[in-house]
Amino acid sequence: MQKTFYPVANTFQKIKTFLIPYTVILICALCIKIAFTKEDIYFFINGLHFHAGDIFFPYATEMGSTVTAFVLPLLLLFVSYRKSLLLGSSYLLTLLVNVPLKTLFEAPRPKLYFSAVARPIYYVPDVEVLSNHFSFPSGHTVCAFTAAVVLTYITPRKVYGFLYLFLALLVAYSRMYMSQHFFEDVTAGSFVAVSVTILWLSWFDKQAFLQKDFWQGSLSRKTA
């Protein structure tokens, strides 16, 4: 039993600068959800718009986009083949988990959910607000938190885990700020990403083929 859980414990140790504050934030998020309704949380956030945010968050949200999910593993090819594979495969796995969940829950996005509500809603100018039944969990949030976990795992300076968490949180908040998702969507998205990625790294990074010299090389250097 101890051997079974050792790889997961080792992964926890490598990402604790991310995992500890994330766990605290997740608990706080669950408390908020218990204390307030979906509508209360949505309209509170919807009332926090400001001009600089309308400019900043449409760019910040791209850190969780499909383009970023392609570009980051490609850039890591110049650092390490192994690190690139870890990130790319983690992106793929969390995608394969998240898409069926979206289909299963068929949760309406805020614009569709409130389509019959007379209460005024602020939408960020020049941003296409989606209106479909694929709101839960948030895909952008899944991508952002997947990257945050993997980057913390592979980065030698673990203090950067705080930065990766902050950037992932920016993506999550941007999805709510732009009325693309509810609080529940981004909370669930973060949990899906973190839990699935931790389990994946704990198993996949221990595979024998990844320990071969080739995977320690990169496009910028050759292995001996």
Secondary structure in CASP SS format (residue, H / E / C, confidence):
PFRMAT SS
TARGET T0000
AUTHOR 0000-0000-0000
METHOD secondary structure of the structure
MODEL  1
M C 1.00
Q H 1.00
K H 1.00
T H 1.00
F H 1.00
Y H 1.00
P H 1.00
V H 1.00
A H 1.00
N H 1.00
T H 1.00
F H 1.00
Q H 1.00
K H 1.00
I C 1.00
K H 1.00
T H 1.00
F H 1.00
L H 1.00
I H 1.00
P H 1.00
Y H 1.00
T H 1.00
V H 1.00
I H 1.00
L H 1.00
I H 1.00
C H 1.00
A H 1.00
L H 1.00
C H 1.00
I H 1.00
K H 1.00
I H 1.00
A H 1.00
F C 1.00
T C 1.00
K H 1.00
E H 1.00
D H 1.00
I H 1.00
Y H 1.00
F H 1.00
F H 1.00
I H 1.00
N H 1.00
G C 1.00
L C 1.00
H C 1.00
F C 1.00
H H 1.00
A H 1.00
G H 1.00
D H 1.00
I H 1.00
F H 1.00
F H 1.00
P H 1.00
Y H 1.00
A H 1.00
T H 1.00
E H 1.00
M H 1.00
G H 1.00
S C 1.00
T H 1.00
V H 1.00
T H 1.00
A H 1.00
F H 1.00
V H 1.00
L H 1.00
P H 1.00
L H 1.00
L H 1.00
L H 1.00
L C 1.00
F C 1.00
V C 1.00
S C 1.00
Y H 1.00
R H 1.00
K H 1.00
S H 1.00
L H 1.00
L H 1.00
L H 1.00
G H 1.00
S H 1.00
S H 1.00
Y H 1.00
L H 1.00
L H 1.00
T H 1.00
L H 1.00
L H 1.00
V H 1.00
N H 1.00
V H 1.00
P H 1.00
L H 1.00
K H 1.00
T H 1.00
L H 1.00
F H 1.00
E C 1.00
A C 1.00
P C 1.00
R C 1.00
P H 1.00
K H 1.00
L H 1.00
Y H 1.00
F C 1.00
S C 1.00
A C 1.00
V C 1.00
A C 1.00
R C 1.00
P C 1.00
I C 1.00
Y C 1.00
Y C 1.00
V C 1.00
P C 1.00
D C 1.00
V C 1.00
E C 1.00
V C 1.00
L C 1.00
S C 1.00
N C 1.00
H C 1.00
F C 1.00
S C 1.00
F C 1.00
P C 1.00
S C 1.00
G H 1.00
H H 1.00
T H 1.00
V H 1.00
C H 1.00
A H 1.00
F H 1.00
T H 1.00
A H 1.00
A H 1.00
V H 1.00
V H 1.00
L H 1.00
T H 1.00
Y H 1.00
I H 1.00
T C 1.00
P C 1.00
R C 1.00
K C 1.00
V C 1.00
Y H 1.00
G H 1.00
F H 1.00
L H 1.00
Y H 1.00
L H 1.00
F H 1.00
L H 1.00
A H 1.00
L H 1.00
L H 1.00
V H 1.00
A H 1.00
Y H 1.00
S H 1.00
R H 1.00
M H 1.00
Y H 1.00
M C 1.00
S C 1.00
Q C 1.00
H C 1.00
F C 1.00
F H 1.00
E H 1.00
D H 1.00
V H 1.00
T H 1.00
A H 1.00
G H 1.00
S H 1.00
F H 1.00
V H 1.00
A H 1.00
V H 1.00
S H 1.00
V H 1.00
T H 1.00
I H 1.00
L H 1.00
W H 1.00
L H 1.00
S H 1.00
W H 1.00
F H 1.00
D C 1.00
K C 1.00
Q C 1.00
A H 1.00
F H 1.00
L H 1.00
Q H 1.00
K C 1.00
D H 1.00
F H 1.00
W H 1.00
Q H 1.00
G C 1.00
S E 1.00
L C 1.00
S C 1.00
R E 1.00
K C 1.00
T C 1.00
A C 1.00
END
